[in-house]
Amino acid sequence: MEAAMLVPALSLIRFPFGSGYERAIKLSNLVFYRFLKMHPLLMKHFSLVLVAFVSLIFEAVGSRPNILIVFTDDQRFDQMGCAGHPIAQTPQIDALAEEGIRFTHAYVNSPMCMPSRVTLLTGLTQRTHGVLNRIKAPFLKAQAAQSFPALLRKNGYTAAMYGKTHFIIEGGKETFGEMFDDYVGYERPYWRTNKETGERWYTEDRIHAHSLDFLRSQKHSKKPFCLIVSYNLAHAEDRDRRPGYGHFPWPSSVSEELYSNESVPPPDLGDDRYFKAAPEFLQTSLNRIRYFWRWDTEEKYQANIKGHYRMITGIDQMLGQYRDTLEEAGIADNTIILFTSDNGFFLGNRGFAGKWSHYDESIHVPFIVYDPRIRSETSNQTDDALISNTDIAATVLDWAGIDIPQSYQGRSFKPLIESPGGLEWRKSVYLEHLLEHPDIPSWRGLKTSRFIYANYLDQEAGEVLHDLNQDPEQLVNVAGNPEYASDLASLRTELENYKNLYPERKHYSQLE
């Protein structure tokens, strides 16, 4: 067959990857055809040249990056050495930040385990995905079909997830099977017992073992992969309130001696006057109730905070083992690593525990990206762009060269990494917490470079406005201050604009 017939025919091939890659290949086909016409000698050996060209195409496909997402639980933005923490030992996380880029202003749309994990997978706000509780509002099958793992699989990736989800999904195992080639879920309690053998086992050890086995299995794979490691760590064991190992059962790889000689300073804003500065409806919320579970005495505080730090060091050790495994498999140089958490965490700050509220301790998370392909350009950098966890799904697809669905509500931050400072970025992040719980007030709000604004929906005087330039510790509510009337009006309008932009899921699918 003549080259004039074969080369254009290449553009009709449906390659097993996204349309962005297909367009690039079709363009290269045109260039290739014109090149052959200019070099008649090559036309005589067309079949050999064609084989070489197709080989180059599939070599390019093989170079699509692998993606490893390490997703922790209840880890605040500042609980890492690279963020200046004076006690918590996180050398592996620090090394990742030194070799990559650390986003210092990353926030979660909804500060809680369950909705954050749905947002991670779908790129949707809680308002839109509608997962408000585990029974009335499961994760919908239609949303799972548009999740980034499902789209990766459709475009030639192997996708796996091990660990905590905390949500119920419509369609159960079948729907998980549409998103992942391999999925094993592990929820708390941390320690479980095999009813048949009596063997006791630790959930995070299982998560870690599955993840290591998966990475090893990719050594000879011809397909790129995406692995999500979703820890329960460093969440407290709410069913066991014995201080220390009972309430914060750290991995066995971490010695009890670690931090034992430390006298951890009292929490920032731990004085009672800071508690009294909070809105009255938060003073009786679950944030306060759980404070008495873990932080209200010096003995509890020291035992629990050290347990929490040991959990974080355990996470750090596991991250190091993933990186070693990638190196041993020879795939480290093509594997992007994203490290983040589902929400922040109160460590006695403001007289609170848990998360759920509009305060920075609740919504502000660690966010580190290491892309070995552009390491020299991004090494040891920080970026203060406002990042939302709604951005993760879009970015993963962008890394993979797959078109981002219009339904996604986040934005790819890939250009921020490739060209730091060279992109116009968002000025605000949309926030909310819509869980149906009698002791957790629902709210919606915004974070800008200057303000945090929240409207607590069921409160008579529920508007809260903090001017972070004047009040970085969020102690003064200026919502009623006439000097801020114009700012408040602008933020109210912007919040309404977000509500109009992000459709609300009103009708919940019921599980049979």
SULVEN-V258687 format. One record per residue. N is the residue number from 0. SS is DSSP state (H for helix, E for strand, - for the rest). BURIAL is + if it has 24 or more other ideal C-beta (glycine too) atoms within 12 Angstrom, else -. Layout:
((N:SS:BURIAL) (N:SS:BURIAL))
//
This chain:
((0:-:-) (1:-:-) (2:H:+) (3:H:-) (4:H:-) (5:H:+) (6:H:+) (7:H:-) (8:H:-) (9:H:+) (10:-:-) (11:-:-) (12:-:-) (13:-:-) (14:-:+) (15:-:+) (16:-:+) (17:-:+) (18:H:-) (19:H:-) (20:H:+) (21:H:+) (22:H:-) (23:H:-) (24:H:+) (25:H:+) (26:H:-) (27:H:-) (28:H:+) (29:H:-) (30:H:-) (31:H:+) (32:H:+) (33:H:-) (34:H:-) (35:H:+) (36:H:-) (37:H:-) (38:-:-) (39:H:-) (40:H:-) (41:H:-) (42:H:-) (43:H:-) (44:-:-) (45:H:+) (46:H:-) (47:H:-) (48:H:-) (49:H:+) (50:H:-) (51:H:-) (52:H:+) (53:H:+) (54:H:-) (55:H:-) (56:H:+) (57:H:-) (58:H:-) (59:H:-) (60:H:+) (61:H:-) (62:-:-) (63:-:+) (64:-:+) (65:E:+) (66:E:+) (67:E:+) (68:E:+) (69:E:+) (70:E:+) (71:E:+) (72:-:+) (73:-:+) (74:-:+) (75:E:+) (76:-:+) (77:-:+) (78:-:+) (79:-:+) (80:H:+) (81:H:+) (82:H:+) (83:-:-) (84:-:+) (85:-:-) (86:-:+) (87:-:+) (88:-:+) (89:-:+) (90:H:-) (91:H:+) (92:H:+) (93:H:+) (94:H:+) (95:H:+) (96:H:+) (97:H:-) (98:H:+) (99:-:+) (100:E:+) (101:E:+) (102:E:+) (103:-:+) (104:-:+) (105:E:+) (106:E:+) (107:-:+) (108:-:+) (109:-:+) (110:-:+) (111:-:+) (112:H:+) (113:H:+) (114:H:+) (115:H:+) (116:H:+) (117:H:+) (118:H:+) (119:H:+) (120:H:+) (121:H:+) (122:-:+) (123:-:+) (124:-:+) (125:H:+) (126:H:+) (127:H:+) (128:H:+) (129:-:+) (130:-:+) (131:-:+) (132:-:+) (133:-:+) (134:-:-) (135:-:-) (136:-:+) (137:-:+) (138:E:+) (139:-:+) (140:H:+) (141:H:-) (142:H:+) (143:H:+) (144:H:+) (145:-:+) (146:-:+) (147:H:+) (148:H:+) (149:H:+) (150:H:+) (151:H:+) (152:H:+) (153:H:+) (154:-:+) (155:-:+) (156:-:+) (157:E:+) (158:E:+) (159:E:+) (160:E:+) (161:E:+) (162:E:+) (163:-:+) (164:-:+) (165:-:+) (166:-:+) (167:-:+) (168:E:+) (169:-:+) (170:-:-) (171:-:-) (172:H:-) (173:H:-) (174:H:+) (175:H:+) (176:H:-) (177:H:+) (178:H:+) (179:-:+) (180:-:+) (181:E:+) (182:E:+) (183:E:+) (184:E:+) (185:-:+) (186:-:+) (187:-:+) (188:-:-) (189:-:+) (190:E:+) (191:E:-) (192:E:-) (193:-:-) (194:-:-) (195:-:-) (196:-:-) (197:-:-) (198:-:-) (199:E:-) (200:E:-) (201:E:+) (202:H:+) (203:H:+) (204:H:+) (205:H:+) (206:H:+) (207:H:+) (208:H:+) (209:H:+) (210:H:+) (211:H:+) (212:H:-) (213:H:+) (214:H:+) (215:H:+) (216:H:-) (217:-:+) (218:-:-) (219:-:-) (220:-:-) (221:-:-) (222:-:+) (223:-:+) (224:E:+) (225:E:+) (226:E:+) (227:E:+) (228:E:+) (229:E:+) (230:-:+) (231:-:+) (232:-:+) (233:-:+) (234:-:+) (235:-:+) (236:-:+) (237:-:+) (238:-:-) (239:-:-) (240:-:-) (241:-:-) (242:-:+) (243:-:+) (244:-:+) (245:-:-) (246:-:+) (247:-:+) (248:-:+) (249:-:+) (250:-:+) (251:-:-) (252:-:-) (253:-:+) (254:-:-) (255:-:-) (256:-:-) (257:-:+) (258:-:+) (259:-:-) (260:-:-) (261:-:-) (262:-:-) (263:-:+) (264:-:-) (265:-:-) (266:-:+) (267:-:+) (268:-:+) (269:-:+) (270:-:-) (271:H:-) (272:H:-) (273:H:+) (274:H:+) (275:H:-) (276:-:+) (277:-:+) (278:-:+) (279:H:-) (280:H:+) (281:H:+) (282:H:-) (283:-:-) (284:-:+) (285:H:+) (286:H:+) (287:H:+) (288:H:+) (289:-:+) (290:H:+) (291:H:-) (292:H:+) (293:H:+) (294:-:+) (295:-:+) (296:-:-) (297:H:-) (298:H:-) (299:H:+) (300:H:+) (301:H:+) (302:H:+) (303:H:+) (304:H:+) (305:H:+) (306:H:+) (307:H:+) (308:H:+) (309:H:+) (310:H:+) (311:H:+) (312:H:+) (313:H:+) (314:H:+) (315:H:+) (316:H:+) (317:H:+) (318:H:+) (319:H:+) (320:H:+) (321:H:+) (322:H:+) (323:H:-) (324:H:+) (325:H:+) (326:H:-) (327:H:-) (328:-:+) (329:-:-) (330:-:+) (331:H:+) (332:H:-) (333:H:+) (334:E:+) (335:E:+) (336:E:+) (337:E:+) (338:E:+) (339:E:+) (340:E:+) (341:-:+) (342:-:+) (343:-:+) (344:-:+) (345:E:+) (346:E:+) (347:-:+) (348:H:+) (349:H:+) (350:H:+) (351:-:+) (352:E:+) (353:E:+) (354:-:+) (355:-:+) (356:-:+) (357:-:+) (358:-:+) (359:H:+) (360:H:+) (361:H:+) (362:H:+) (363:E:+) (364:E:+) (365:-:+) (366:E:+) (367:E:+) (368:E:+) (369:E:+) (370:-:+) (371:H:+) (372:H:+) (373:H:+) (374:H:+) (375:H:-) (376:H:-) (377:H:+) (378:-:-) (379:-:-) (380:E:+) (381:E:+) (382:E:+) (383:-:-) (384:-:+) (385:-:+) (386:E:+) (387:E:+) (388:-:+) (389:-:+) (390:H:+) (391:H:+) (392:H:+) (393:H:+) (394:H:+) (395:H:+) (396:H:+) (397:H:+) (398:H:+) (399:H:+) (400:-:+) (401:-:+) (402:-:+) (403:-:+) (404:-:+) (405:-:-) (406:-:+) (407:-:+) (408:-:+) (409:-:+) (410:-:+) (411:-:+) (412:-:+) (413:H:+) (414:H:-) (415:H:+) (416:H:+) (417:H:+) (418:-:-) (419:-:+) (420:-:-) (421:-:-) (422:-:-) (423:-:-) (424:-:+) (425:-:+) (426:-:-) (427:E:+) (428:E:+) (429:E:+) (430:E:+) (431:E:+) (432:E:+) (433:-:+) (434:-:+) (435:-:+) (436:-:-) (437:-:-) (438:-:-) (439:-:+) (440:-:+) (441:-:+) (442:E:+) (443:E:+) (444:E:+) (445:E:+) (446:E:+) (447:E:+) (448:-:-) (449:-:-) (450:E:+) (451:E:+) (452:E:+) (453:E:+) (454:E:+) (455:E:+) (456:-:-) (457:-:-) (458:-:-) (459:-:-) (460:-:-) (461:-:+) (462:E:+) (463:E:+) (464:E:+) (465:E:+) (466:E:+) (467:-:+) (468:-:-) (469:-:-) (470:-:-) (471:-:-) (472:-:-) (473:-:+) (474:-:+) (475:-:+) (476:-:+) (477:-:+) (478:-:+) (479:-:-) (480:-:-) (481:H:-) (482:H:-) (483:H:+) (484:H:-) (485:H:-) (486:H:+) (487:H:+) (488:H:-) (489:H:-) (490:H:+) (491:H:+) (492:H:-) (493:H:+) (494:H:+) (495:H:-) (496:H:-) (497:H:+) (498:H:-) (499:H:-) (500:H:-) (501:-:+) (502:-:-) (503:-:-) (504:-:+) (505:-:-) (506:-:-) (507:-:-) (508:-:+) (509:-:-) (510:-:-) (511:-:-))
//
